[in-house]
Amino acid sequence: MPYEEVCLKRHILLMNWNHKGYEVIENLHSDDVQDPRQIVIVTDKPVSLDPSRPENRGVVVVPGDPCDENVLRMANAERASNAILLSDGDSESTSRSLMMALAIRAVSSDVYVVVEVADDAEKCHFEALGNCVDEIVCPSEYVSRILAQGAVYPDSGVVELYTHLLGQSPNTNEIYLVPMPEVAIGGSFVERFSAIREAADQTVIPIGYTSQADGMRFVAIGPGSGGRHEKERVLQAGDQLVLISMSWPQFSPESGVAT
């Protein structure tokens, strides 16, 4: 689909194209994604997408250097919601990602930028840029932890478990971050645990919550393990609930919850 024919808004930029891009597209356009966005690949590399695959429908390729602000403007980067910067696993890729991040910020300060780094040591380069990137992902960190889990629990299927939880598929359970349900607001995670499960339209397993205040994000998984404050904190409307379920759940309002 030629980019000239598409009105791009709230789309996701996928930059520094490589083989990992196919799986990223598959997950972003999975049937159980609640708010699927149009994907725009910005690259000076050849891209071959199978048009018969459902996840590739509507994917746009904007040819050109993703470090070039003019190319980003052709991709309507100033109206994009997110940008994903893939890594090829070498120092040159890190340098290009740094330039891409700076180019994105020159076009828009609102795009949420997620960048992949090949090594933990590369994080400092992006952190030095301040607010140029919002999330830094280092796959090697997760790989080493999953390898260790596989060794600790042999023949347990734990590796497959992580694969299911971290992906997006209508046939498996995944981790979802959803707006805090009305039934949970005003009580602690422990107090509202049962009410959350009963109000959901499907089987859900709440595992924690996230909140944000003064520009800082707080993540509590298995509340109580982090101390009394985490266990007793009152859940608020701006928080997000972290849960495991087959698909994005809906919650019915429950007026009978004690406050």
TORKOL-4160 file (C-alpha; in steps of 0.2 Angstrom, whole numbers, padded with zeros to 4 digits, m for minus):
259
<pt num="1" X="0000" Y="0000" Z="0000"/>
<pt num="2" X="0008" Y="0016" Z="m0005"/>
<pt num="3" X="0010" Y="0029" Z="0009"/>
<pt num="4" X="0003" Y="0043" Z="m0002"/>
<pt num="5" X="m0014" Y="0035" Z="m0001"/>
<pt num="6" X="m0015" Y="0033" Z="0018"/>
<pt num="7" X="m0020" Y="0046" Z="0031"/>
<pt num="8" X="m0008" Y="0042" Z="0045"/>
<pt num="9" X="m0013" Y="0046" Z="0063"/>
<pt num="10" X="m0010" Y="0038" Z="0080"/>
<pt num="11" X="0000" Y="0025" Z="0070"/>
<pt num="12" X="0016" Y="0015" Z="0076"/>
<pt num="13" X="0033" Y="0019" Z="0068"/>
<pt num="14" X="0043" Y="0003" Z="0066"/>
<pt num="15" X="0061" Y="0008" Z="0062"/>
<pt num="16" X="0078" Y="0000" Z="0058"/>
<pt num="17" X="0069" Y="m0014" Z="0050"/>
<pt num="18" X="0076" Y="m0032" Z="0052"/>
<pt num="19" X="0069" Y="m0050" Z="0054"/>
<pt num="20" X="0062" Y="m0046" Z="0071"/>
<pt num="21" X="0050" Y="m0034" Z="0063"/>
<pt num="22" X="0039" Y="m0048" Z="0056"/>
<pt num="23" X="0036" Y="m0054" Z="0074"/>
<pt num="24" X="0033" Y="m0037" Z="0080"/>
<pt num="25" X="0019" Y="m0034" Z="0067"/>
<pt num="26" X="0011" Y="m0051" Z="0071"/>
<pt num="27" X="0010" Y="m0046" Z="0089"/>
<pt num="28" X="0004" Y="m0028" Z="0087"/>
<pt num="29" X="m0010" Y="m0034" Z="0075"/>
<pt num="30" X="m0015" Y="m0050" Z="0084"/>
<pt num="31" X="m0034" Y="m0052" Z="0085"/>
<pt num="32" X="m0034" Y="m0050" Z="0104"/>
<pt num="33" X="m0026" Y="m0033" Z="0104"/>
<pt num="34" X="m0038" Y="m0021" Z="0110"/>
<pt num="35" X="m0033" Y="m0005" Z="0101"/>
<pt num="36" X="m0023" Y="m0010" Z="0085"/>
<pt num="37" X="m0014" Y="0004" Z="0077"/>
<pt num="38" X="m0008" Y="0006" Z="0059"/>
<pt num="39" X="0010" Y="0001" Z="0057"/>
<pt num="40" X="0022" Y="0012" Z="0047"/>
<pt num="41" X="0039" Y="0004" Z="0043"/>
<pt num="42" X="0052" Y="0018" Z="0040"/>
<pt num="43" X="0067" Y="0010" Z="0032"/>
<pt num="44" X="0080" Y="0012" Z="0018"/>
<pt num="45" X="0081" Y="m0008" Z="0017"/>
<pt num="46" X="0071" Y="m0019" Z="0006"/>
<pt num="47" X="0055" Y="m0025" Z="0015"/>
<pt num="48" X="0045" Y="m0040" Z="0009"/>
<pt num="49" X="0028" Y="m0043" Z="0017"/>
<pt num="50" X="0016" Y="m0057" Z="0012"/>
<pt num="51" X="m0001" Y="m0047" Z="0008"/>
<pt num="52" X="m0011" Y="m0063" Z="0011"/>
<pt num="53" X="m0007" Y="m0063" Z="0030"/>
<pt num="54" X="m0020" Y="m0054" Z="0040"/>
<pt num="55" X="m0007" Y="m0045" Z="0051"/>
<pt num="56" X="0001" Y="m0037" Z="0036"/>
<pt num="57" X="m0015" Y="m0028" Z="0030"/>
<pt num="58" X="m0013" Y="m0009" Z="0031"/>
<pt num="59" X="0005" Y="m0010" Z="0035"/>
<pt num="60" X="0014" Y="0005" Z="0026"/>
<pt num="61" X="0032" Y="0006" Z="0020"/>
<pt num="62" X="0039" Y="0023" Z="0019"/>
<pt num="63" X="0056" Y="0022" Z="0010"/>
<pt num="64" X="0071" Y="0032" Z="0016"/>
<pt num="65" X="0083" Y="0035" Z="0030"/>
<pt num="66" X="0074" Y="0034" Z="0046"/>
<pt num="67" X="0087" Y="0046" Z="0053"/>
<pt num="68" X="0081" Y="0059" Z="0041"/>
<pt num="69" X="0068" Y="0071" Z="0048"/>
<pt num="70" X="0061" Y="0074" Z="0031"/>
<pt num="71" X="0058" Y="0056" Z="0029"/>
<pt num="72" X="0050" Y="0055" Z="0046"/>
<pt num="73" X="0038" Y="0069" Z="0041"/>
<pt num="74" X="0033" Y="0059" Z="0026"/>
<pt num="75" X="0028" Y="0046" Z="0038"/>
<pt num="76" X="0018" Y="0059" Z="0048"/>
<pt num="77" X="0029" Y="0055" Z="0063"/>
<pt num="78" X="0022" Y="0071" Z="0072"/>
<pt num="79" X="0005" Y="0062" Z="0073"/>
<pt num="80" X="0011" Y="0045" Z="0077"/>
<pt num="81" X="0008" Y="0038" Z="0094"/>
<pt num="82" X="0023" Y="0026" Z="0096"/>
<pt num="83" X="0040" Y="0022" Z="0088"/>
<pt num="84" X="0049" Y="0006" Z="0090"/>
<pt num="85" X="0068" Y="0006" Z="0086"/>
<pt num="86" X="0075" Y="m0011" Z="0082"/>
<pt num="87" X="0093" Y="m0016" Z="0085"/>
<pt num="88" X="0104" Y="m0026" Z="0073"/>
<pt num="89" X="0115" Y="m0031" Z="0088"/>
<pt num="90" X="0131" Y="m0020" Z="0084"/>
<pt num="91" X="0138" Y="m0004" Z="0089"/>
<pt num="92" X="0133" Y="0004" Z="0072"/>
<pt num="93" X="0115" Y="0000" Z="0075"/>
<pt num="94" X="0116" Y="0008" Z="0092"/>
<pt num="95" X="0123" Y="0024" Z="0084"/>
<pt num="96" X="0109" Y="0024" Z="0071"/>
<pt num="97" X="0096" Y="0021" Z="0085"/>
<pt num="98" X="0103" Y="0036" Z="0094"/>
<pt num="99" X="0101" Y="0047" Z="0078"/>
<pt num="100" X="0084" Y="0040" Z="0075"/>
<pt num="101" X="0078" Y="0045" Z="0092"/>
<pt num="102" X="0085" Y="0062" Z="0090"/>
<pt num="103" X="0077" Y="0064" Z="0073"/>
<pt num="104" X="0060" Y="0059" Z="0081"/>
<pt num="105" X="0061" Y="0071" Z="0095"/>
<pt num="106" X="0065" Y="0085" Z="0082"/>
<pt num="107" X="0049" Y="0081" Z="0074"/>
<pt num="108" X="0038" Y="0078" Z="0089"/>
<pt num="109" X="0040" Y="0078" Z="0108"/>
<pt num="110" X="0024" Y="0067" Z="0110"/>
<pt num="111" X="0029" Y="0051" Z="0102"/>
<pt num="112" X="0032" Y="0037" Z="0114"/>
<pt num="113" X="0049" Y="0029" Z="0109"/>
<pt num="114" X="0054" Y="0012" Z="0114"/>
<pt num="115" X="0072" Y="0007" Z="0109"/>
<pt num="116" X="0080" Y="m0010" Z="0108"/>
<pt num="117" X="0098" Y="m0011" Z="0114"/>
<pt num="118" X="0110" Y="m0026" Z="0111"/>
<pt num="119" X="0119" Y="m0025" Z="0128"/>
<pt num="120" X="0115" Y="m0017" Z="0145"/>
<pt num="121" X="0130" Y="m0006" Z="0143"/>
<pt num="122" X="0122" Y="0003" Z="0129"/>
<pt num="123" X="0108" Y="0009" Z="0140"/>
<pt num="124" X="0119" Y="0024" Z="0146"/>
<pt num="125" X="0120" Y="0032" Z="0129"/>
<pt num="126" X="0101" Y="0033" Z="0128"/>
<pt num="127" X="0099" Y="0038" Z="0146"/>
<pt num="128" X="0111" Y="0053" Z="0143"/>
<pt num="129" X="0099" Y="0059" Z="0130"/>
<pt num="130" X="0086" Y="0063" Z="0144"/>
<pt num="131" X="0068" Y="0062" Z="0137"/>
<pt num="132" X="0073" Y="0057" Z="0120"/>
<pt num="133" X="0068" Y="0039" Z="0123"/>
<pt num="134" X="0054" Y="0032" Z="0135"/>
<pt num="135" X="0058" Y="0014" Z="0136"/>
<pt num="136" X="0074" Y="0005" Z="0134"/>
<pt num="137" X="0073" Y="m0014" Z="0131"/>
<pt num="138" X="0088" Y="m0026" Z="0132"/>
<pt num="139" X="0083" Y="m0043" Z="0126"/>
<pt num="140" X="0099" Y="m0051" Z="0133"/>
<pt num="141" X="0093" Y="m0048" Z="0151"/>
<pt num="142" X="0077" Y="m0057" Z="0148"/>
<pt num="143" X="0085" Y="m0072" Z="0139"/>
<pt num="144" X="0098" Y="m0075" Z="0153"/>
<pt num="145" X="0084" Y="m0075" Z="0166"/>
<pt num="146" X="0073" Y="m0087" Z="0156"/>
<pt num="147" X="0088" Y="m0098" Z="0153"/>
<pt num="148" X="0091" Y="m0099" Z="0171"/>
<pt num="149" X="0072" Y="m0103" Z="0175"/>
<pt num="150" X="0073" Y="m0117" Z="0162"/>
<pt num="151" X="0088" Y="m0124" Z="0171"/>
<pt num="152" X="0080" Y="m0122" Z="0189"/>
<pt num="153" X="0064" Y="m0131" Z="0183"/>
<pt num="154" X="0069" Y="m0144" Z="0170"/>
<pt num="155" X="0055" Y="m0152" Z="0160"/>
<pt num="156" X="0042" Y="m0140" Z="0168"/>
<pt num="157" X="0037" Y="m0130" Z="0152"/>
<pt num="158" X="0042" Y="m0114" Z="0161"/>
<pt num="159" X="0050" Y="m0107" Z="0145"/>
<pt num="160" X="0034" Y="m0110" Z="0135"/>
<pt num="161" X="0025" Y="m0102" Z="0149"/>
<pt num="162" X="0035" Y="m0086" Z="0147"/>
<pt num="163" X="0033" Y="m0087" Z="0128"/>
<pt num="164" X="0014" Y="m0087" Z="0130"/>
<pt num="165" X="0013" Y="m0073" Z="0143"/>
<pt num="166" X="0024" Y="m0061" Z="0133"/>
<pt num="167" X="0016" Y="m0063" Z="0116"/>
<pt num="168" X="m0001" Y="m0059" Z="0109"/>
<pt num="169" X="m0012" Y="m0073" Z="0103"/>
<pt num="170" X="m0030" Y="m0077" Z="0104"/>
<pt num="171" X="m0026" Y="m0095" Z="0109"/>
<pt num="172" X="m0016" Y="m0092" Z="0124"/>
<pt num="173" X="m0016" Y="m0081" Z="0140"/>
<pt num="174" X="m0006" Y="m0065" Z="0141"/>
<pt num="175" X="m0002" Y="m0051" Z="0153"/>
<pt num="176" X="m0013" Y="m0036" Z="0151"/>
<pt num="177" X="m0012" Y="m0019" Z="0158"/>
<pt num="178" X="m0030" Y="m0012" Z="0159"/>
<pt num="179" X="m0037" Y="0004" Z="0167"/>
<pt num="180" X="m0041" Y="0001" Z="0185"/>
<pt num="181" X="m0059" Y="m0006" Z="0186"/>
<pt num="182" X="m0072" Y="0004" Z="0196"/>
<pt num="183" X="m0074" Y="m0011" Z="0208"/>
<pt num="184" X="m0056" Y="m0009" Z="0213"/>
<pt num="185" X="m0055" Y="0010" Z="0216"/>
<pt num="186" X="m0055" Y="0015" Z="0235"/>
<pt num="187" X="m0047" Y="m0001" Z="0242"/>
<pt num="188" X="m0031" Y="m0010" Z="0242"/>
<pt num="189" X="m0026" Y="m0023" Z="0230"/>
<pt num="190" X="m0028" Y="m0037" Z="0243"/>
<pt num="191" X="m0045" Y="m0031" Z="0248"/>
<pt num="192" X="m0052" Y="m0029" Z="0230"/>
<pt num="193" X="m0044" Y="m0045" Z="0223"/>
<pt num="194" X="m0060" Y="m0055" Z="0223"/>
<pt num="195" X="m0071" Y="m0041" Z="0218"/>
<pt num="196" X="m0060" Y="m0039" Z="0202"/>
<pt num="197" X="m0061" Y="m0057" Z="0198"/>
<pt num="198" X="m0080" Y="m0057" Z="0200"/>
<pt num="199" X="m0083" Y="m0041" Z="0190"/>
<pt num="200" X="m0073" Y="m0048" Z="0175"/>
<pt num="201" X="m0082" Y="m0055" Z="0160"/>
<pt num="202" X="m0070" Y="m0069" Z="0159"/>
<pt num="203" X="m0058" Y="m0078" Z="0170"/>
<pt num="204" X="m0044" Y="m0066" Z="0175"/>
<pt num="205" X="m0029" Y="m0068" Z="0187"/>
<pt num="206" X="m0024" Y="m0051" Z="0195"/>
<pt num="207" X="m0006" Y="m0050" Z="0198"/>
<pt num="208" X="m0002" Y="m0032" Z="0202"/>
<pt num="209" X="m0004" Y="m0014" Z="0197"/>
<pt num="210" X="0005" Y="0001" Z="0191"/>
<pt num="211" X="0004" Y="0019" Z="0196"/>
<pt num="212" X="0012" Y="0036" Z="0191"/>
<pt num="213" X="0015" Y="0051" Z="0201"/>
<pt num="214" X="0026" Y="0066" Z="0199"/>
<pt num="215" X="0033" Y="0059" Z="0183"/>
<pt num="216" X="0038" Y="0043" Z="0192"/>
<pt num="217" X="0031" Y="0025" Z="0188"/>
<pt num="218" X="0028" Y="0013" Z="0202"/>
<pt num="219" X="0025" Y="m0006" Z="0198"/>
<pt num="220" X="0019" Y="m0018" Z="0211"/>
<pt num="221" X="0018" Y="m0036" Z="0206"/>
<pt num="222" X="0011" Y="m0047" Z="0220"/>
<pt num="223" X="0007" Y="m0033" Z="0231"/>
<pt num="224" X="0013" Y="m0036" Z="0249"/>
<pt num="225" X="0031" Y="m0042" Z="0244"/>
<pt num="226" X="0037" Y="m0024" Z="0244"/>
<pt num="227" X="0032" Y="m0019" Z="0261"/>
<pt num="228" X="0017" Y="m0012" Z="0270"/>
<pt num="229" X="0015" Y="0003" Z="0259"/>
<pt num="230" X="0013" Y="m0008" Z="0244"/>
<pt num="231" X="0001" Y="m0020" Z="0252"/>
<pt num="232" X="m0011" Y="m0006" Z="0260"/>
<pt num="233" X="m0010" Y="0007" Z="0246"/>
<pt num="234" X="m0027" Y="0012" Z="0240"/>
<pt num="235" X="m0030" Y="0009" Z="0222"/>
<pt num="236" X="m0034" Y="0025" Z="0212"/>
<pt num="237" X="m0043" Y="0029" Z="0195"/>
<pt num="238" X="m0027" Y="0033" Z="0187"/>
<pt num="239" X="m0019" Y="0017" Z="0191"/>
<pt num="240" X="m0017" Y="0002" Z="0179"/>
<pt num="241" X="m0022" Y="m0016" Z="0184"/>
<pt num="242" X="m0010" Y="m0030" Z="0179"/>
<pt num="243" X="m0018" Y="m0046" Z="0175"/>
<pt num="244" X="m0017" Y="m0063" Z="0166"/>
<pt num="245" X="m0032" Y="m0068" Z="0154"/>
<pt num="246" X="m0036" Y="m0075" Z="0137"/>
<pt num="247" X="m0041" Y="m0058" Z="0130"/>
<pt num="248" X="m0044" Y="m0040" Z="0135"/>
<pt num="249" X="m0057" Y="m0041" Z="0149"/>
<pt num="250" X="m0072" Y="m0030" Z="0152"/>
<pt num="251" X="m0078" Y="m0026" Z="0170"/>
<pt num="252" X="m0095" Y="m0023" Z="0176"/>
<pt num="253" X="m0097" Y="m0009" Z="0189"/>
<pt num="254" X="m0101" Y="m0016" Z="0206"/>
<pt num="255" X="m0110" Y="m0004" Z="0218"/>
<pt num="256" X="m0110" Y="m0017" Z="0232"/>
<pt num="257" X="m0092" Y="m0016" Z="0236"/>
<pt num="258" X="m0089" Y="m0010" Z="0254"/>
<pt num="259" X="m0078" Y="0006" Z="0256"/>
